[in-house]
Amino acid sequence: MRFQIGANGGLELLKLPKIEFVDDGAGKPAGIHRFIGRRPIFAFGNSDGDLQMLQWTVAGAGPRFAGIIHHTDAAREYADDRQSKVGKLDKALDAATASKWTIVDMKGDWKTIFPAEK
């Protein structure tokens, strides 16, 4: 986005044909800061693409919470893990274990994933 004086002398914001940031990996904390302007105190993720957001969250002063939702229930939803081609959860799972973040196991911890059809 660029601020400029337009042809008629009016002030304009011009949207440029480029990507501002990628909302994955290291781009997540940058995007959060850009749109919210503050470090989160609570964050949940479910893939390696959320690792930097979780690290950024817990690096702040005061009480902080970081959690991982581990998709382990292929029968009721889907399962992704270290070998997944999409939504890979490998490095973030290791970091969560090492840092003692909360890990929620869908198959073991959730009685219901989707509400029953009415």
C-alpha positions in Angstrom: 0.0 0.0 0.0 1.3 3.4 -0.9 0.1 6.9 0.1 0.2 9.4 -2.7 -1.3 12.6 -4.1 -3.6 11.7 -6.9 -3.9 13.3 -10.4 -6.8 15.5 -9.1 -4.7 16.6 -6.0 -6.7 14.3 -3.7 -4.9 12.0 -1.2 -5.0 8.3 -2.1 -3.9 4.9 -0.8 -2.7 2.8 -3.8 -2.8 -0.9 -3.4 0.4 -2.3 -4.9 0.7 -5.6 -6.9 2.9 -7.3 -4.3 2.4 -9.6 -1.3 2.6 -7.8 2.0 3.4 -10.9 4.0 2.8 -14.6 4.0 0.6 -15.7 6.9 2.6 -18.8 7.7 5.8 -19.6 9.6 7.7 -16.5 10.4 5.1 -14.4 8.6 2.5 -15.2 11.3 4.0 -13.1 14.1 4.6 -10.3 11.5 1.0 -10.4 10.4 -0.3 -10.4 14.0 1.8 -7.4 14.8 0.8 -5.6 11.6 -3.0 -6.1 12.2 -3.3 -6.3 16.0 -0.2 -4.3 17.0 0.5 -6.4 20.1 2.1 -9.7 21.1 -0.6 -12.3 21.9 -0.9 -13.7 25.4 -2.8 -16.9 24.2 -2.2 -18.8 21.0 -3.1 -22.2 19.6 -1.7 -23.8 16.5 -1.9 -27.1 14.6 1.0 -27.3 12.3 4.7 -26.3 11.8 3.4 -23.2 10.2 2.3 -22.0 13.6 5.6 -22.6 15.4 6.9 -19.0 15.2 3.6 -17.6 16.3 3.7 -19.8 19.4 7.3 -19.0 20.1 6.5 -15.2 19.7 3.6 -15.5 22.1 5.4 -17.2 25.0 8.5 -14.9 24.6 6.5 -12.0 26.0 6.5 -10.8 29.6 3.9 -12.1 32.1 1.7 -15.1 31.9 1.4 -16.7 28.4 -0.2 -19.7 26.9 0.8 -21.8 23.8 -1.1 -24.9 22.7 -1.0 -27.4 19.9 -4.1 -29.2 18.6 -2.8 -32.6 17.4 -5.1 -33.9 14.7 -5.0 -37.7 15.5 -8.5 -38.8 14.6 -8.7 -39.9 11.0 -12.0 -41.6 11.6 -13.9 -38.5 12.8 -11.9 -35.6 11.2 -8.5 -36.2 9.7 -5.0 -37.0 11.0 -1.9 -35.1 10.3 1.5 -35.6 11.8 5.2 -35.7 11.0 4.6 -37.4 7.7 1.7 -35.4 6.4 2.0 -33.7 3.1 -0.4 -30.9 4.1 -0.6 -29.5 7.7 2.6 -31.2 8.8 3.1 -31.2 12.6 6.7 -32.1 13.3 9.0 -29.3 14.6 6.1 -27.6 16.4 5.2 -30.9 18.2 8.8 -31.3 19.3 8.9 -27.6 20.5 5.6 -28.0 22.4 6.9 -31.1 24.2 10.3 -29.5 25.0 8.7 -26.3 26.2 5.8 -28.0 28.1 3.1 -26.2 26.0 -0.4 -27.8 26.1 -0.9 -30.5 23.5 -4.5 -31.5 22.8 -4.9 -34.9 21.2 -8.1 -35.0 19.2 -8.7 -38.7 19.4 -7.8 -39.0 23.1 -9.0 -35.7 24.5 -12.2 -34.8 22.5 -15.4 -36.8 23.0 -17.1 -34.8 20.2 -15.4 -33.3 17.2 -18.5 -32.2 15.2 -22.0 -31.9 16.7 -24.5 -34.6 15.8 -26.7 -33.9 12.7 -30.2 -32.7 13.6 
